[in-house]
Amino acid sequence: MPRTVNPTALEVRREAFIDVAERLIQTKAYEQMTIQDVLDRAGASRGGFYHYFDSKQDLLQAVVARMSDAAMAAIEPIVTDPHLSAVAKLQQFFAGIAGWKDERRDLVLGIAEVWLSDDNALVREKFRERLVVDVTPWFAAIIRQGIAEGVLSAGSPDETARVLVSLIQAANQLATELFVARRAGTVTFDVVERAVTAYTEAYERILGAPSGSLALDSRMLQRWFG
């Protein structure tokens, strides 16, 4: 008689591996973390690990996917709030993402340190694809609302949303590069501030939003790059 598989138990076990990986990334760093470390902390066999993940990079991808899901869940009530104006939704979207990252600073920093590695190129690409799917419809809806309110002047909401997401992805990539450079002492805070300002101004121009309406909180910028 074939053995019955309990999907819930399998998912719980998979999540346990991700829990362990998150803790190790924060305390030991991803580059120093080994699969054996994960097995030891999870009390699992190597075969058990490979039942869920193909590699260490695959496990990192699962960590990033969980973070992305949690961030989107935290932001969704903002972007779908019928009582907020379009500009307020945009402002709170960017502030909310920054605040969410700040609450998980050690984990975000641990991933940022290895994010640019060639070994993690597939993880980055899958994250970008996921961001396009998750966020583009939100921005398209906000842009339509903003046009109706007379505060945004973008042409096509759907295409503008896609361009905006592409810009956000590029900004995230640059922010990671600048973070690593700041840790190494090879760029100044002024360079970081100018780069971030250039992107926020680009967001405003593409959306036709009021100048300065999407500026990043300077205190948050100082906290991460100061």
C-alpha positions, 0 to 999 in steps of 0.5 A, a space after each residue: 500500500 503506497 505511503 500517504 503524503 501529508 502536504 501540510 507536514 511537507 510545507 511545515 518542514 520546508 518552512 523550517 529549513 527557510 527559518 534556519 537559513 534566515 537565522 544563519 544569514 543574520 548570524 553567520 552570513 550567507 557566504 559562510 553558511 553551509 548546507 551542513 550548517 542548515 542540516 545541523 540546525 534543522 536536525 535533518 538529513 542531507 536527503 531531507 534537504 534535497 527533497 525540497 531544495 536543489 542547492 544553497 542558491 535554491 534555499 536563498 531563493 526561497 528566503 527571498 521569496 518569503 521576504 517578498 511575499 511578506 513585504 507585499 502582504 504588508 504593503 497591499 492594504 496601503 495600495 488598495 485603501 480606497 480612502 487614500 489619494 494616489 500620491 499618498 499611496 505612492 508615498 506610503 508604498 516607498 516609505 512602507 518598503 523602506 520601513 519593512 526593510 528596516 525592521 528586518 535590517 540584519 536579514 536584509 544586510 545579510 542578503 545584500 552582501 551576496 546579492 551581486 554575486 554571479 552565483 546568485 544571478 538566477 535568484 536576482 532574475 526570479 526576484 525581478 520577475 516576481 516584482 513585475 508580476 506582483 507590483 505592476 498591477 498595483 501601480 497601474 491602478 494607482 496611476 489610473 486613480 491619480 489621472 482621475 484625481 488630476 494629480 498624475 499626468 502619465 499617458 498609458 497607466 499599464 505601460 507607465 507602471 511597467 516602466 516604473 517597476 523597471 526603474 525601481 528594479 534598477 534603483 534597487 540594484 544600484 542601492 545594493 551596489 552603493 551599500 557595498 561600496 559604502 561599507 568598503 569606504 569607496 563612495 561618499 554619502 553625497 554620491 548615494 544621496 545624489 543617486 537616490 534623488 535622481 531616481 525619485 525625480 525620475 519616478 515623478 517625471 514619468 508619473 507626472 507627479 508633483 515635484 518632491 512628492 516622492 522624495 525618500 526620507 533623508 533619515 532613513 537614507 542616513 540610517 542605511 548609508 550614513 
